[in-house]
């Protein structure tokens, strides 16, 4: 997992697994898990013979131990290595979903961690949830695919109904229509869908909040970080900035030791490309393909936070290879909404399965 922001390899998080305590202070475990260093925290317990390196033991620790960072748990459970997959399966099996409707089960499940941002991790975790729910409630759905698709529909419904930025709120009729034919080609009972819709409308999901009221923990597991030159907006000068790519945003700092970024560029719906510049080599450009201004913000020298007015951002790397690496990382991070893509893929799979039956 990524190192701490602004540190070289020789300055990574000071962590000595040798400890004279019979059990580690909870604050130590909490600290390493708090900032996304889940593997580091678990390694501490393993090295001190406090935790067995078995899927069941690790899953029970993540499920039962209080004070652990829910974001770090989500990152750890979403990894694709075989042992992580076994831990995820054991973690999900600790949940008892019998006789719960799907919304009730999702409320319980999603309270124990925060879903990571990567689509593949979300897919693995929701696949495991759907399998467990169907195992606890045989006969409710004809396949785990149905449970998977409906689970995403519920999560998206929660966002649409309760996000103040979404003006077009889905009606019950639209929710029912969206989910037609997902039960192996058949419709789910309208009574079931109505009950699920009403539950979300009356009570949104409670998402676990991790401790800390600043951005610090966001930068401890970046997708990419490094020094780049950034062209100014009004004054076209180039300034050296420390850039961090994480959580579908590009942050830039004046110094690696700064706690708060000088600017934040959300990458949603943006494009990135190689661009020739008469003054700098190895440039890339961020832009909105619809020609709109980029919804970014920055901190002025007097401390005021202002909305950026850039039509594009031009950034220079130190080499063509570094520029291309940044472009590839940014493209991998840019996404509209992984939920929609995952549901689309699963619906297509279901249709293909039906045609081959």
C-alpha positions in Angstrom: 0.0 0.0 0.0 1.1 3.6 -0.6 3.5 5.4 1.8 2.8 8.6 3.7 2.4 11.8 1.7 5.6 13.7 0.9 8.0 11.2 2.3 10.7 9.2 0.4 11.3 5.6 1.1 13.8 6.4 3.8 11.2 8.5 5.6 8.2 6.2 5.5 5.9 5.8 8.5 8.0 4.8 11.5 6.8 1.4 12.5 8.8 -1.1 14.4 7.0 -4.4 14.8 9.2 -5.3 17.8 7.2 -4.5 20.9 7.6 -5.3 24.6 3.8 -5.3 25.3 2.1 -8.6 25.5 -0.7 -7.0 23.5 -0.3 -3.8 21.4 -1.9 -0.6 22.6 -5.1 -0.1 20.8 -3.9 3.3 19.8 -1.0 1.8 17.9 -3.3 -0.6 15.9 -5.8 2.2 15.5 -3.2 4.6 14.2 -1.9 2.3 11.5 -5.4 1.3 10.4 -6.7 4.8 10.7 -4.7 6.1 7.8 -5.3 3.3 5.3 -2.3 1.3 6.5 -4.4 -1.8 7.1 -1.8 -4.4 6.0 0.8 -2.6 8.2 -1.5 -2.8 11.2 -2.3 -6.4 10.7 1.3 -7.2 10.2 2.1 -5.7 13.6 -0.4 -8.1 15.2 1.1 -11.1 13.3 4.7 -10.2 14.1 3.8 -10.1 17.8 1.8 -13.4 17.7 -1.4 -11.6 18.7 -3.3 -12.5 15.5 -3.2 -15.7 13.5 -2.7 -15.3 9.7 -5.8 -17.2 8.8 -8.8 -15.8 6.9 -11.1 -16.5 9.8 -8.9 -14.8 12.5 -8.2 -11.7 10.4 -11.9 -11.5 9.4 -13.0 -11.7 13.0 -10.5 -9.0 14.0 -11.8 -6.6 11.3 -15.4 -7.4 12.1 -15.3 -7.2 15.9 -12.4 -4.9 16.9 -13.7 -1.4 17.8 -11.9 1.8 16.8 -10.6 0.6 13.4 -10.8 2.9 10.4 -13.7 1.8 8.2 -12.1 3.1 5.0 -8.9 1.1 5.7 -11.1 -2.0 6.3 -12.8 -1.5 2.9 -9.5 -1.1 1.1 -8.1 -4.2 2.7 -11.1 -6.4 2.0 -11.3 -5.3 -1.6 -7.8 -6.5 -2.6 -7.7 -9.3 -5.2 -5.1 -11.6 -3.8 -6.4 -15.1 -3.0 -5.9 -14.7 0.7 -7.7 -11.4 0.7 -10.6 -13.0 -1.1 -10.7 -15.7 1.5 -10.7 -13.1 4.3 -13.5 -11.2 2.5 -15.6 -14.4 2.3 -15.0 -15.1 6.0 -15.8 -11.5 6.9 -19.1 -11.6 5.0 -20.0 -14.9 6.6 -19.9 -13.3 10.0 -23.0 -11.3 9.0 -26.4 -12.9 9.7 -28.9 -11.8 7.1 -31.6 -14.5 7.6 -35.1 -13.1 7.5 -33.9 -9.5 6.7 -35.1 -7.7 3.6 -32.4 -6.5 1.3 -32.3 -2.9 2.6 -32.0 -4.2 6.2 -29.1 -6.5 5.2 -27.4 -3.7 3.3 -27.7 -1.3 6.2 -25.9 -3.9 8.4 -23.3 -4.8 5.8 -22.3 -1.2 4.8 -22.0 0.0 8.4 -19.0 -2.2 9.0 -16.7 -0.6 6.4 -16.7 2.0 3.7 -16.9 0.9 0.1 -13.6 1.6 -1.7 -13.7 3.8 -4.8 -12.3 1.3 -7.3 -15.0 -0.5 -9.4 -13.2 -3.9 -9.2 -13.1 -3.8 -5.4 -16.7 -2.8 -5.2 -17.6 -5.6 -7.5 -15.8 -8.3 -5.4 -17.4 -7.0 -2.2 -20.9 -6.8 -3.5 -20.6 -10.2 -5.2 -19.7 -11.7 -1.8 -22.6 -9.8 -0.2 -25.1 -11.1 -2.7 -23.9 -14.7 -2.3 -24.2 -14.5 1.5 -27.6 -12.9 1.4 -29.0 -15.5 -1.0 -27.5 -18.3 1.1 -29.2 -16.8 4.2 -32.5 -16.3 2.3 -33.0 -19.1 -0.2 -35.9 -18.5 -2.6 -36.1 -14.7 -2.4 -34.2 -14.3 -5.7 -33.7 -16.7 -8.5 -29.9 -16.0 -8.7 -27.2 -14.0 -6.9 -27.1 -11.8 -10.1 -30.6 -10.6 -9.2 -29.5 -9.7 -5.6 -26.3 -8.0 -6.9 -28.2 -5.8 -9.4 -31.0 -4.9 -7.0 -28.4 -4.1 -4.3 -26.7 -1.5 -6.6 -30.1 -0.2 -7.6 -30.9 0.4 -3.9 -27.5 2.1 -3.3 -28.0 4.4 -6.3 -31.6 5.1 -5.1 -30.3 6.2 -1.8 -27.9 8.7 -3.4 -30.6 10.0 -5.8 -33.2 10.5 -3.1 -31.0 12.1 -0.4 -28.2 13.9 -2.3 -29.3 17.6 -2.5 -27.4 18.0 -5.7 -29.8 15.5 -7.5 -32.9 17.4 -8.5 -34.7 14.8 -10.5 -35.7 12.4 -7.7 -36.7 8.9 -8.8 -40.3 8.0 -8.2 -41.5 4.6 -7.0 -42.8 3.9 -10.5 -39.4 4.6 -12.0 -37.6 2.5 -9.5 -40.0 -0.5 -10.3 -39.5 0.1 -14.0 -35.7 0.2 -13.7 -35.7 -3.2 -12.1 -38.0 -5.0 -14.5 -36.8 -8.4 -15.7 -33.8 -8.6 -13.4 -35.1 -11.8 -11.7 -33.8 -14.2 -14.4 -36.0 -12.5 -17.0 -39.0 -12.1 -14.6 -40.2 -9.2 -12.6 -39.8 -9.0 -8.9 -43.0 -8.6 -6.9 -44.0 -4.9 -6.8 -44.8 -5.3 -3.1 -41.1 -6.1 -2.4 -39.8 -3.2 -4.5 -42.3 -0.8 -2.9 -41.1 -1.9 0.6 -37.5 -1.4 -0.3 -38.2 2.0 -1.9 -40.1 3.2 1.1 -37.4 2.1 3.5 -34.8 4.1 1.7 -37.0 7.1 1.2 -37.9 7.3 4.9 -34.4 6.5 6.2 -31.2 7.0 4.2 -28.2 4.7 4.7 -25.9 5.7 7.6 -22.4 5.7 6.2 -19.7 5.2 8.9 -17.6 8.3 9.5 -13.9 7.9 10.3 -12.4 10.1 13.0 -10.5 13.2 11.9 -11.8 16.4 10.4 -9.0 17.1 7.9 -7.8 15.7 4.6 -4.6 14.1 6.0 -5.8 10.5 5.9 -6.8 10.9 2.3 -3.2 11.2 1.2 -1.7 8.2 2.8 -2.6 5.8 0.0 -2.3 7.8 -3.2 -2.6 6.4 -6.7 0.4 8.6 -7.7 2.4 11.4 -6.2 5.3 13.6 -7.3 6.7 17.0 -8.3 5.3 18.6 -11.4 5.2 22.1 -12.9 1.8 23.7 -13.1 1.0 26.7 -15.4 -0.9 29.5 -13.7 -4.3 30.7 -14.6 -4.4 34.4 -15.0 -0.6 34.8 -14.9 1.0 32.2 -17.2 4.0 31.4 -15.1 5.1 27.9 -14.2 5.4 26.9 -10.6 6.7 23.7 -9.0 4.0 21.9 -7.1 3.7 18.5 -5.2 0.8 16.6 -6.8 -1.2 13.8 -5.3 -3.7 11.7 -7.3 -6.2 9.9 -5.1 -10.0 9.4 -4.7 -10.7 10.6 -8.3 -9.1 14.0 -7.5 -5.8 15.7 -8.2 -4.5 17.7 -5.2 -1.5 20.0 -5.4 0.6 21.5 -2.6 3.4 24.1 -2.4 5.4 21.9 -0.1 5.3 18.2 0.7 4.9 19.0 4.4 1.8 21.1 3.9 -1.3 19.8 5.7 -3.8 21.4 3.3 -3.6 21.5 -0.5 -3.2 24.7 -2.4 -5.7 23.4 -5.0 -8.1 20.5 -5.7 -9.1 19.4 -9.2 -12.0 16.9 -9.3 -11.4 14.6 -12.2 -15.0 13.5 -12.8 -15.9 13.9 -16.5 -12.6 15.4 -17.5 -10.2 14.3 -20.2 -6.4 14.3 -20.2 -4.1 14.3 -23.2 -0.5 15.1 -24.3 -0.1 18.7 -25.5 2.7 20.6 -27.1 3.7 23.8 -25.3 6.2 26.4 -26.7 7.7 27.0 -23.3 7.8 23.6 -21.6 8.5 20.0 -22.6 6.6 16.9 -21.6 3.2 18.6 -21.0 -0.2 17.1 -20.4 -3.5 19.0 -20.3 -6.7 18.4 -18.3 -9.9 19.7 -19.9 -13.6 19.3 -20.0 -14.6 17.8 -23.4 -17.8 19.8 -23.4 -15.9 23.1 -23.1 -17.2 23.9 -19.7 -15.1 25.4 -16.9 -13.5 22.9 -14.6 -15.1 22.7 -11.1 -11.9 23.2 -9.1 -10.9 25.3 -6.1 -7.7 26.8 -4.8 -6.4 28.7 -1.7 -5.3 32.2 -2.3 -2.3 33.7 -0.6 -4.5 35.5 2.0 -6.1 32.2 2.9 -9.4 32.6 1.0 -10.7 29.5 -0.8 -12.0 30.5 -4.3 -13.5 28.5 -7.2 -11.2 28.0 -10.1 -12.0 29.5 -13.5 -9.8 27.3 -15.6 -11.0 26.0 -19.0 -8.0 23.6 -18.8 -5.0 22.8 -16.6 -1.5 22.5 -18.2 1.1 20.5 -16.3 4.7 19.7 -17.2 6.6 16.5 -16.2 10.4 16.0 -16.2 10.4 13.4 -18.9 8.1 11.9 -21.6 8.0 8.6 -19.5 6.9 10.5 -16.4 4.3 12.4 -18.3 2.8 9.3 -19.8 2.7 7.5 -16.4 0.8 10.4 -15.0 -1.6 10.4 -18.0 -2.3 6.7 -17.6 -2.8 7.0 -13.8 -5.2 10.0 -14.3 -7.2 8.2 -17.0 -7.5 5.2 -14.7 -8.8 7.4 -12.0 -11.3 9.4 -14.1 -14.8 7.8 -13.8 -18.4 8.9 -13.8 -19.9 6.4 -11.4 -18.6 2.8 -11.1 -22.0 1.6 -9.9 -23.6 2.2 -13.2 -20.9 0.4 -15.1 -21.0 -2.6 -12.8 -24.8 -2.9 -13.0 -24.7 -2.7 -16.8 -22.1 -5.4 -17.1 -24.1 -7.7 -14.7 -27.4 -7.1 -16.6 -25.6 -8.0 -19.9 -24.3 -11.2 -18.3 -27.8 -12.1 -17.1 -29.2 -11.6 -20.6 -26.5 -13.7 -22.1 -27.1 -16.5 -19.6 -30.8 -16.5 -20.4 -30.2 -16.8 -24.2 -27.8 -19.7 -23.7 -30.2 -21.6 -21.4 
